[in-house]
Amino acid sequence: RGDDRLSRHWHDVVALDQAGYATTAVANRALATTVARHKNAFFREKDADGASIDYAAAVGGNLQLVPEGDRLTLLAADYERMVADGLLFSTPPPFSALIDRSRDIQARVNAAAV
């Protein structure tokens, strides 16, 4: 789903991290578990292969925030369209910086679960 303006979510997660909120959120394991249960019950999503996403596994150390392969390419194109259309209020970082920061967040979240 690379044309759904979903890249704004990665932009927002990075902005929340820059503001210090991600560190607090990562440390709150009880909240992460509650959110995962809620998502599993009410907001089922499928991964690129059509399998249901297991949010409990994601908060248990298997979060994949950064897509791979074609999905990453689609996300990059979506982000560039959003930037070109002026849909982000601040001066947006380049996509590569956004993904680098997202990979760092992903690593911190997964490490905190161990």
Phi, psi and omega in degrees: 000063186275001182241024185257015183059032179281342182297341178301331180293321177294319177302316182292319179298318178295319178297319177296323177295316180298330180276357177094358183287328183296321180300315178295317181295319181298324182286341184268080183295325180296318178296318180300318179294319178296316179296318179298316178299317180297314179298317179298327183278322191240343186226058181296134176231160177246149177277185183299335180267000179090003178276146177296137178284132178261100183291332176297320177295322180298318179277353178266012177114008181238034178291132172240091181282326183260118178290168181238163173058228183300326180296322178292321177298316178297320179296319178298316179295319177299316180297315180297323176295320179296317178297313181298326180277358178069032185274355179253132188290327180262176173288111187285146176289160174299153182303320181299321178292321177300315181288321177301315179294322178295321177297321178296315178299314179304314180296318180294319179297314181293323179292325180292335182281343184280000000 
